[in-house]
Amino acid sequence: MSDGYEVSDTMGGEPDGFERLWTPHRMVYISGEEKPKTSAPGEDCPFCRAPQAPDEESLVVARGEHAFAVLNLFPYNPGHVLICPYRHVADYTDLTEAETAEVAGLTQRAMTVIRSVSAPHGFNLGMNQGAVAGAGIAAHLHQHVVPRWGGDANFLPVIARTKALPELLADTRKKLADAWF
């Protein structure tokens, strides 16, 4: 025992007074294990696969005729929703007028619902077009709707490359889905 901390034989290094927030589930995202192997539509694409599964399993919050809202598996904040067209299309300019209108409408509805459920102070909205622009899954267009609160960013993402989320995805999905209609 040293400075009130017990040193385990299974942990490397000396105790430094910091508590550790272990997030091993994030390695799937960091390593790209869940990313599609190809840019083709189908079972390899999570945004093609999600609407085929039950909503609770796939984290789909709401469905429209041309697009749907699904929780991000690796959210920046609780309630981080992705608005996706059903059609596997990469570029915003390739959407039909009906798809464009529904993506916009679902984005507006997502903001309204998230405000009613969790009262964020603001939102980040955006699409990353192409891998070079930051799109993790560039082949299937998706609009991010990220709720933001004053003080929601702290040292964890900068220092520890970790984001602390106070709510389970299933709980967030249920709240948003229940409030959607």
SEBAMAR-360906 format. One record per atom (N, C-alpha, C): residue in one letter; y negated, z negated, x. Coordinates in steps of 0.001 Angstrom, whole numbers, plus 500000, padded with zeros to 6 digits. Layout:
<tibas>
AYZX ...
</tibas>
This chain:
<tibas>
M501175500000500845 M500000500000500000 M498766500000500888 S497794500851500534 S496587500982501336 S495386501096500410 D494395500257500558 D493173500284499733 D493489500238498246 G494542499561497860 G494879499442496443 G495667500622495893 Y496000501587496720 Y496768502749496275 Y498119502736496949 E499149502976496175 E500486503059496729 E500732504492497172 V501157504650498402 V501428505972498937 V502891506302498694 S503123507396498019 S504485507825497719 S504990508716498846 D506284508638499091 D506894509507500091 D506899510962499629 T506759511183498316 T506813512544497783 T505442513196497714 M504395512477498054 M503048513040497993 M502489513134499413 G501887514255499716 G501344514433501053 G499964513821501193 G499604513517502386 G498245513070502664 G498014511604502391 E496805511185502716 E496385509808502511 E495652509690501190 P495759508549500523 P495002508376499286 P493507508477499573 D492782509126498693 D491355509326498924 D490484508760497810 G491085508024496882 G490306507421495816 G490108508321494608 F490574509558494665 F490420510477493538 F491664510451492660 E491442510484491374 E492545510683490444 E492837512174490425 R494053512556490189 R494428513963490158 R494696514388488724 L494174515502488345 L494457516095487051 L495336517298487326 W496639517135487095 W497592518187487409 W497662519171486253 T497512520442486549 T497583521480485520 T498522522593485981 P499804522266486153 P500730523281486662 P500906524471485725 H500629524295484429 H500753525411483496 H499798526550483851 R498717526274484576 R497752527297484937 R498282528248486003 M499357527882486673 M499934528768487692 M500418530071487069 V500841530039485816 V501252531261485120 V500074532234485093 Y498883531725484791 Y497676532565484743 Y497273533006486151 I497225532056487061 I496783532352488433 I497702533367489105 S499004533204488910 S499965534104489562 S500122535432488830 G499621535503487607 G499723536746486851 G501095536989486246 E501912535931486142 E503280536078485616 E503311536692484218 E502337536365483394 E502339536816482002 E501586538128481799 K501024538687482857 K500278539933482713 K501244541095482514 P500825542078481720 P501689543251481513 P501975543960482835 K503172544496482924 K503575545230484138 K503008546643484142 T502721547167482939 T502167548514482817 T500970548464481876 S500270549562481764 S499149549640480826 S499569550246479490 A500847550487479327 A501363551116478101 A501384550129476934 P501245550632475720 P501366549760474555 P502807549301474376 G502981548218473641 G504334547764473331 G504560546308473654 E505826545939473771 E506224544545473953 E505695543908475235 D505375544707476228 D504859544154477486 D503413543687477334 C502697544182476340 C501291543834476131 C501209542643475171 P500608541524475592 P500540540360474703 P499724540618473442 F498754541537473498 F497922541820472324 F498606542791471365 C499598543519471826 C500447544311470930 C501540543418470341 R502020542467471141 R503123541591470744 R502679540514469743 A501493539954469926 A501041538812469113 A501099539066467611 P500598540203467116 P500620540394465662 P502018540559465068 Q503018540779465912 Q504392540958465436 Q505095539624465199 A504553538537465751 A505171537214465652 A504469536389464572 P505096535308464133 P504422534410463188 P503112533880463787 D502119533684462937 D500791533272463406 D500822532001464251 E501574531001463827 E501615529734464567 E502197529930465966 E503189530785466072 E503838531046467359 E502939531849468290 S502277532852467741 S501457533742468567 S500009533283468671 L499654532216467964 L498300531652467940 L497282532569467273 V497759533459466395 V496847534292465617 V496144533388464611 V494834533506464559 V494009532683463681 V493731533417462368 A493456534712462458 A493127535507461268 A493479536964461522 R493741537684460429 R494114539099460507 R493213539917459598 G492812541060460099 G492099542027459284 G492945543276459164 E492350544335458678 E493062545600458529 E493216546331459858 H492186546231460724 H492171546976461990 H492173546085463230 A491945544796463045 A491818543882464183 A492236542476463759 F492425541616464751 F492839540240464485 F492173539301465472 A492183538006465134 A491638536958466001 A492789536093466483 V492839535856467788 V493920535074468385 V493299534129469419 L493873532932469554 L493394532015470582 L493753532544471961 N492874532318472903 N493154532644474298 N494162531625474829 L495232532096475457 L496233531186476035 L495683530367477190 F494640530868477831 F494039530182478965 F492541530015478688 P492194529173477693 P490821529099477210 P489860528443478185 Y488612528886478116 Y487544528230478851 Y487139526950478147 N487202526954476813 N486867525798475993 N487743525816474750 P487896524673474070 P488643524672472809 P487980525621471806 G488786526436471156 G488261527397470196 G487966528757470793 H488295528977472058 H488083530273472719 H488993531293472047 V488378532203471286 V489096533189470485 V488910534578471086 L489944535394470945 L489875536798471337 L489982537640470078 I489094538611469927 I489140539540468807 I489701540850469351 C490849541268468810 C491577542429469343 C491833543458468246 P491640544735468556 P492120545740467607 P493650545763467667 Y494280546109466563 Y495740546254466588 Y496142547415467491 R495332548462467450 R495643549658468242 R495422549344469723 H496349549769470542 H496302549562471990 H495307550564472575 V494091550106472779 V493027550953473307 V492257550140474345 A491898550775475443 A491282550050476549 A489756550015476499 D489144551073476033 D487698551200476171 D486993551056474830 Y485891550333474822 Y485121550094473604 Y484687551402472946 T484382552395473756 T483935553678473202 T485059554464472536 D486301554027472728 D487444554693472094 D487808554101470729 L487138553025470322 L487397552459469002 L486893553395467916 T487579553394466789 T487077554136465632 T485919553340465032 E485187553966464125 E484094553250463455 E484630552041462690 A485763552206462022 A486348551107461256 A486778549960462178 E487382550291463322 E487778549253464285 E486554548540464839 T485522549299465200 T484297548712465736 T483688547745464729 A483610548173463477 A483035547327462429 A483854546050462240 E485172546180462262 E485987544987462035 E485973544051463237 V485960544575464456 V485838543721465638 V484520542943465555 A483437543617465176 A482142542949465036 A482181541904463923 G482766542265462778 G482844541338461658 G483688540115461961 L484821540311462636 L485671539178463009 L484982538301464056 T484197538907464932 T483437538129465911 T482433537235465188 Q481710537795464229 Q480756536999463455 Q481470535886462695 R482583536220462071 R483332535221461306 R483868534122462223 A484340534493463397 A484832533501464355 A483725532512464717 M482527533022464955 M481402532144465283 M481109531185464132 T481113531690462909 T480846530863461731 T481905529773461584 V483171530167461725 V484270529215461570 V484240528171462683 I484059528596463913 I484029527650465031 I482871526675464858 R481718527162464400 R480584526259464136 R480961525209463093 S481662525625462032 S482004524683460968 S483057523669461417 V483921524066462333 V485016523199462775 V484607522278463916 S483827522785464866 S483581521978466066 S482134521925466538 A481202522487465797 A479766522361466052 A479343522616467508 P479704523776468068 P479228524060469427 P477719524273469427 H477130524142470600 H475686524336470759 H475331525800470983 G476310526606471339 G476084528027471586 G477402528738471807 F477306530017472169 F478502530842472398 F478276531791473565 N479349532136474233 N479384533296475114 N480235534330474396 L479721535553474291 L480457536670473711 L480564537742474772 G481709538398474862 G481777539476475832 G483106540164475937 M483010541377476487 M484181542191476800 M484099542558478266 N485210542408478952 N485301542856480333 N486019544200480304 Q485319545245480619 Q485859546600480556 Q486340547031481929 G487649547002482132 G488252547374483402 G488537546169484276 A489559546300485103 A489960545200485988 A488834544806486937 V488089545777487445 V487002545491488379 V485898544668487710 A485797544733486377 A484794543974485627 A485328542613485182 G486547542299485565 G487102540987485254 G488105540948484126 A488487542096483588 A489467542107482499 A490844541725483039 G491379540605482556 G492717540191482953 G493773541128482403 I493544541635481198 I494413542633480573 I493500543781480170 A493331544716481078 A492354545793480905 A492812546861479915 A494102546998479701 A494630548103478889 A494445547908477388 H494234546673476942 H494062546407475506 H492754545631475323 L491777546327474790 L490452545768474586 L490503544449473813 H489666543506474210 H489543542241473492 H488164541650473733 Q487581541134472658 Q486260540515472693 Q486432539000472782 H485804538378473774 H485858536923473921 H484776536277473060 V485149535226472356 V484211534375471628 V484457532964472169 V483537532493473011 V483724531216473698 V482672530211473222 P483092529163472505 P482128528142472110 P481669527343473325 R480407526947473306 R479842526197474431 R479108524961473907 W479175523891474657 W478484522647474351 W477667522250475571 G476533521618475347 G475760521094476474 G476629520144477274 G476718520360478570 G477521519493479421 G479001519820479438 D479420520957478847 D480859521281478856 D481334521751480219 A480427522134481076 A480807522518482440 A480549521320483350 N481509521042484202 N481343519954485158 N481933520386486492 F482186519452487346 F482665519765488690 F484101520263488737 L484910519990487707 L486325520347487781 L486576521825488047 P485946522749487305 P486221524161487591 P485762524588488985 V484704523983489466 V484154524364490765 V484969523769491906 I485221522488491837 I485898521793492928 I487416521898492833 A487956521670491633 A489407521583491474 A490030522833490881 R489205523843490539 R489714525060489901 R490571524703488695 T490082523721487927 T490792523180486781 T489818523007485634 K490261523282484433 K489442523068483241 K490143522036482381 A489461520961482057 A490018519935481185 A489721520321479740 L490763520422478937 L490625520767477518 L491120519602476682 P490295519110475761 P490655517903475017 P491526518138473785 E492007519356473584 E492751519641472365 E493862520650472640 L495020520460472010 L496134521386472155 L495846522690471413 L496345523808471931 L496111525109471302 L496604525146469862 A497752524567469573 A498281524578468202 A497341523844467247 D496745522750467699 D495806522001466861 D494533522806466625 T494033523464467668 T492839524310467531 T493124525466466582 R494270526127466734 R494623527252465871 R494669526825464417 K495269525681464149 K495376525197462764 K493992524922462178 K493137524272462912 K491774523992462422 K491026525274462090 L491073526234463001 L490356527483462785 L490978528302461666 A492303528386461624 A492963529166460583 A492698528553459201 D492734527233459096 D492481526565457820 D491044526795457341 A490103526882458268 A488694527049457914 A488290528507457772 W489155529438458160 W488779530865458192 W488419531401456823 F489142531003455786 F488929531581454464 F488225530652453525 
</tibas>
